[in-house]
Amino acid sequence: MKGKIKTSSARKGGLGKIPTGIAGFDEVLDGGVPKGRFMLVTGTTGAGKTVFLNEFLYRGITQLNENGVYVTFEENPKDIISNVRSFGWKYLSLIKKKKLAFVDAAPAEEMVLETGLQYDLSPLVKRIEYAIERVNAKRVVVDSIDALFSRFSNKDVVRAALYQISAKLKKSGVTALISAEKTEKEELSRYGVEEFVADGVIELGLAKGQQQFIRRIFVKKLRGMGYRSGIMEFEIEEDGLKVFPKIPVQRLLAKTDFQIRKTFGIEKLDELLDGGIPQGHVVMISGNTGIGKTILAMQFIIQGIKEGENAVFMAFEEPIDQVKKTALEHGWNFEQYEKQGKLAFIGTSLIDISNDKLLYKILTGVKRIGAKRVVIDSISTLMSATMNEEQTRQFLIQLCSIFKEQGITCLMNYLCGPSFGATRGQLLSNLATNEIRLSSIIDGIIMLLYVERGQSVKKMMNILKLRGSAHSKEIYRYEIEKGGIKVGGKYEE
């Protein structure tokens, strides 16, 4: 379940914002929606408008002590109460405690007086005002305004009616969200005037992915307030919405420290690395399948935990349960470290994955346990999924910039197929690390490779690159044993 909403960022500098309580979305809004204003939430059928309104209302009541009123023009209140139970939201309890009130405005005809060419919304407005006073509401949602406006053929009348409702809501001092339907062909809203009356516009939509519909959210406008622009993805999960905001990057800020070294706990390897990986570096472990990339990354995590540094393991290659079982075979109890809050696992479906969604998952995990080490296993899996080479490259550029900004050291595994069967005297001749121009992004490359000699296959290791370090240039033998990788002596022909 979602925790207590933090309000400090929303009220910093007297911005007059209140958090929506929707995961990720308050980051987009730079704190929340304008307090005491009227916001329009528009979108096509099935885009998630009603869930959005309900969560705004529920989070306000339960986590900010801001009671609410739900005005419904279409659905019966009983149906709404029943529907939100699937998210764990107990509206009946809130109603009994006089924290939530419903205004059933269907059919709309009973709420509107018609006098000639004018429409008087006073009966409806008075009911809303009474509900606000009865529960001392600070939040109001209206779903959906189209059911009322469907009676009006004149856009000027629609605009006047909307002004009348918004003016009364503002006078009551509440923050209001009103939903409006749109079709695929309509630019924003059905009547084309709603967005001009509202103080802000939030658009929700659906886009066809490769195997599923992708939900998207876009802040169209927010009068007098800053926000992150651009189209972002969101999901409807078991406890509400989760928005994946674009992550800002301070490219000129880096906390790389060459004096602080992050070790593997493998004495010879740390020696070859000139004492370890510099803090804030992003290093790629490249090699063929079965060569030991994941085991080496696990040892990096274990050593970090021993040194008091929490870690995040991003599992693309294998199911998380399988990763834990493999670690346990070497004597590393990842399950226990996870329960202790020292290790966090992140898994994700690779179908229709996006940069913003993936970055948000990783950074949320890092922030949750204060991780200083991150392992991504593996980057090559992204390229074999739905992200193309350029999308993967842009993801890595942004990820590396964020890690440097926060002083996080990262290992990324990369499947490099041509590293098997090198010819005598040219052990690294088939190395392919530039398929997506990785070398210019990362700070170091640890190359693991097979070499066939005589009737056996040997495992070799080389520190191909490590920025700012006097690392070894030699090729060394190593073995995978129970308990991890053991590095031997120099390779001799």
N, C-alpha and C positions, 0 to 999 in steps of 0.2 A: 504493500500500500504506500501511497505517497505521504511524505512527512509534512511537518509544519512548514507553511509558506514563509519565506523570509521577506520582510517588507522594507528592509533598510535601503535596498537599491532602488525600490520604487519611489521612495520619498526623499531621496538624496537631492539636495539642492532645491527643495520645494517645487519639484516638478508637477505635483498634484496628480500622481498616478496611483492606481491600485492594482495589485497583482490579479491576474485572471485565475491563477492556481493551476493552469494547464501546463504540464511538464514541457519545458523547452520554449514555450511561446512567450513567456515573460522576458526571456533573453532577446527574442526577436523585437519585442516592443520596448526594449531598454528599460524594463521595470514593470510595465503593465499598461492598462488602458487609462485614458484621461478620466480623472475623478469628476463625477457629476455631469458627464457628457453623454451623448447619444451615439452609439456605434451601430453600423449596419453590417450584418453578417449575411453574405449572399453566396449563392452557389446552385449547382444543378441538383436534381433529385438524387438522393443517395450519397451526397458528398460529405455528410456528417454535420450539417448545421444544427440539428436538434440536439445531438450529443454535445456539441460545442457549447450551446446555450445552457444545457443542464449542468455541465461541469463547472462553468463559470458561476452558476448559482450555488451549486453544492459546495464547492471549495470555499466560496466566500462565507457561507453559513458555518461550516464545520471547522475551518482553519483560520478565519479572520474575524469571526463573530460579527459578520455583516449579514443580517437577515435579508430574505429575498421574497419577491413576488413573481409568480409565473403566470403570464397572460397567454392563454391558448385560444386560437381562433379555429383550430382544426381538430386536434386530438382531444378526446375526453380525458380529464385529469386522472381518472382511474387507470386508463391505459398508460399514461405517462408514468404514474407511480409504479405500475407493474413492470414497465420496460426498463426503468433504471435500476431495478433490483439486480439485474445481471452484472452491474458494475459494483454492487455492494452498497448502493446509496439508498438509505432507508428514509424515504420521504414521509411516510406516515408518522414516524417518531418525531420528525422535525415539525410537522403540522401540529401535533399534540402539544409540543413545547412552545408553540406560537413563534417559531423561527421562520416558517415558510407558509405562504398563502397562495392559493390558486384563484385566478379570475377566469371563469369559463365564459368566453365571449362567443361561443358558437351556439346557435346561428347568429351571425353578425347583425342581422336585420333588427334584432331586439335591442341592440345597443346604439342604434343610429336613428335620429329623428330627421326626416326629410321635409324641408319647407321650400317649395318651389325649386330653384336651381341650387339651393344651399343645403349643405349637410351638416347637421349639428351632432358632434361627437360627445356632447356633454354627459349623456347617460353612461357611456363607456368610461370616459375619463374619471367620473365621480366614483365608479366602482373600483377603478385602479387606485385612486387616491385613498379611498377607504381601506383597501387592503394594505397599502403602504403604511398608513397610520396604525392599523391594527397590530402589525408585527414589527413596527419600527424598522421598516426595510431600508436598506442601503443599496440594494441591487434589484433590478427588474429586468426580466426577459420577456420578449413578445414574439410568439411563434404561431403563425407566420402572418405578416402584414398583408400578404397577397389575398388572403381570404376576405379581408375587409375591402381592399381596394378593387377587387374584381367587380364591385358594384359601380365603380366610377369609370366613365368613358372619357372624361376630360382630364388631361394631365394637370391642368391648373388646379382642379379640384383635389386631385391626388396630392399635389404639393401642399396645398392649404391644409388638408386634413393631417398630413404628416407633420407639418409645422405645429399644428394645434396639439397633437399628441406629445411631440418632443418638448415643446415649451412647458407643458404641464409637468412632464417628468423632471425636467431641469429645475423647475420651481420647487419641486418636492425634494431636491437635493440628492436624488438617486443617480447611480450610474446604470445606464440601460443598454442592453443589446437587443436589436430587433432583426429578425431574419427575413429575407426576401428571396423568392425563387427566381431563377433565370434559366433560360434554355441554352443549348449549345450555340445557337446563332446570335443570342443577345450578348452585347459587349459586357454588361455588368448586371443590370437589374431589369425586371420585366417592364417597368413603366418609364424608366430612363430619368426619373427625377429623385428617387430615393437617395442616391449617392450624393447629390448636391445639398440635401438637407442635413445629412448626417455629418458628425464631426470626424468620423473615421470610417473606413470601409475595409472589411476583411473578406476576402474571396476564397471560397473552398471549391475544389474541383476534383474530377477523376480523369486519369489518363491511362490509356492502354499500355501495359508493359508487355514483356514477352510471354509471361504465363499468368499474369494477374493484373488487376487494376491497381494503379498507384494513386494514393491520395496526396493532393497538393494544396498548399495554403499560401496566400499572397496578400500582404498588406498593401492595399491600393493607396490609402492616404491616412494621415493621422495629423490633424490640424495642430500646428504649433509644437509638435513633439518629434523627437528623433526616433528612428527605428531602423532595423536592418532590412534593406530592400532585397528583392529577388524572390523567385519561386522556391519554396521549401517543401519537403515531403513531411507527411505525418502518418501515424497509424492509430487505429482504434484498438486498444488493448483491453484486457479484462478489467482494469480499474480506471479506464478513461483514455483520453487522447495523449499522444506523445508526439511532439513536434521536434524535428531535427533541424535546428537553425544553422545557418552558415556561420562557420567559426572564423572570427577575425584573426589575422596574423600580424604580429609586430615584427616584420622582417629585419629591422635594424637592431633588434634586441636579441642577444644571445648570451646564455649563461654557460657556454662551453668553458671548462677549466682544465687545462693540460696538466695542472699540478695534482688534481684529484683523479685517481685512476680506479676504474671499476674492474675488479678481477674476476676470473672464472674459478679460482681455487684450484687450478691445474698449474702447478709450479712452473713447469717448462713452458707452457703456453703463455702464461703471464710474463715470463721472461722474454719470450719472443716478441711480445707486444710492447716491450719497453716499460713494463710495470702494469700493464692493463689498458683498457679502453678509456680514453679521456672522457670525463663527465660531459654529457650533452652530445656525444657523438652518436651517429646512426651507422651501424656496421652491418654489412650483408655477409651471411654465411652461405656460400654458393657451392653446389655439388650435385652429384647424381643421386638417384633414389637409393635409400639404404646406406648412405655413406656416413650418417651420424649427425646430420644437421640439427635434428630435434633434440638429441641427447646432449649435444654441446650447449644448445640454448637452455635446456633444463638445468645444466650445471651452473650456468650464468645466474639463473634465478635462485638456485639453492645457495650459492655463495652470497648473493645479495641479502637473502633472508638471514643468513648467519651474521652478516654485518649490520643488521638492523634496517635494511632497505626493503620495503614492500615491493611487490611486482605484479604485473598484469600479463597474462598469457592469452593472446588472441589466436583462437584455434580455427583455422580454415581447413587445414589438411585432414584432420581426424576429429571424430566426436570427442567431446571433453572427457567423457568417461573412459575412453580408450587412452587418452593422454595420461590420465591419473593412474591407470593400470600399468602403463609402460614405466612411469616414474617409480611406482611402488616396486617393480621388479629390480630396480637399481637401489632400493632402500630409501627412496625419497617419498615421504608421505604428504603429497600435495593436498589430499583431502583434509588433513589436519591443519595445514597452513591456511587453507581456505576458511575453515571454521574459525581460526584465530584472527582472521582479518588481515593476514600478511600476504595473501595471494588471491587475486581475482581472475576468474576465467570469463572470457567473452566469446560467445559463439554467435553466428548469424547465418541466416539463409543467404546464399549467394545468388538467388534468383532476383533479378531486377534491383540489385544493390546499387546505391548511389554514394558518391563521395561524402556528401554532407551527413547522410545517415551513418555511414561507417565511422567517420571522424567523431561524431557525437557519441557513439557507443564506446569507442576507445577512451575518449577524454572523460566521459562520465565514470568509467571504471577506474581510471587513474586518479581522479579527484576523490572518489568515494573512499579509497584506502590510502591516499597519499603516496602513490607508487613513484618510485625513482628509477625502476627498471621495467622495460616493456619488451616482450618477445612477440613477434608476428610470424606465425607459421601457417602458410607461407605466402609470400607476395605473388609467386608464380601461379598460385591457385586462383587469385583474382583475375589474372589474364585469361585463364581457361574458363572463367564463369562469364558473367554478362558485362563486365567492364572491359572496354577495349584498351589497347596499349596507351593511348593518349590520356584516357580517363585515369588509368592506373598511375601514369606518370604524374599527372596533376595532383592526385591523391597523395602520392609520396612527397612531392614538393611541399604541399601544405602541412603534412604530418611532420616532416623533418623540421620545418620552420617552427612549428608549435613546440616540438620537443626541445629544440635549442632554446627557445624562449623560456621554457620552464626548467631547463637543466636536467632533462630526463634522458637516460642512456637507453638506446634501443638496438635490439638485434632483429634482423629480418632474414628469414630463410628464403632461399631462392633455388629452384630446381634448374640445374644447368646440365642438360642431357649430354652434350658433346664432350664432357670431361672424362669419358671412359675410353680406355684403350689408346692412350697417348703413345706415340712412337718413341723409340729410344733416342735420348738426347734432346727431345722436344716435349717435355712433360706438360707444359702449359700451352702448347701450340693451338689446341682446339678450344681454349677458354672462350665462352660466349657470355659476356656480362653486359653487353651494350645493346641488347635487343630492344630495350625501351630507354636507352641512354641513361642507365642507372649510375654509371661511374661519376657523372657530373652532379648527381644528387646526394649520394652517400659519402660518408667520411672514411669508410674503410671496407676492405673485402678480405674475408678469410676464406681461402679456396681449399675445399676438400675434394680429392680425386682418387680414382682407382688407377692403378698401373699394373698391367699384366707382365710378369717377369717369370720366365721359366714355366713351371706348371702351377703357379699360384698367382693370386691377385693381392697386391699390396695396397694399403691405404696411405695416402700422402697428404700433407698439409703445408700450405704456404700463406704467409701474410702478404697478400698481393699489394695492399694499400692501407695506410693508416695516417691520415693527415696530422701533421705537426708532431710526429713521433719518429724516433730513430729505431724503427722496428727491424726485425730480422728479414733478410731477403732470401734466406736459404729454404730448401724443401726438407721437411722432417717426416719421419714415419710416425704412425700412431695406430693404436688398437682400441676397439670398443670392448670393454670388459664389464663385468657386473660391478656397478658402482661408478660407471662413467668412462670417459675417454682418458687414455694414458698416452702421453706423447713421448716418443723415444728419441733416438739420435738422428743425425742428418742422414738423408738418403744418399747412398753410394751406389753407383752403377756396378 
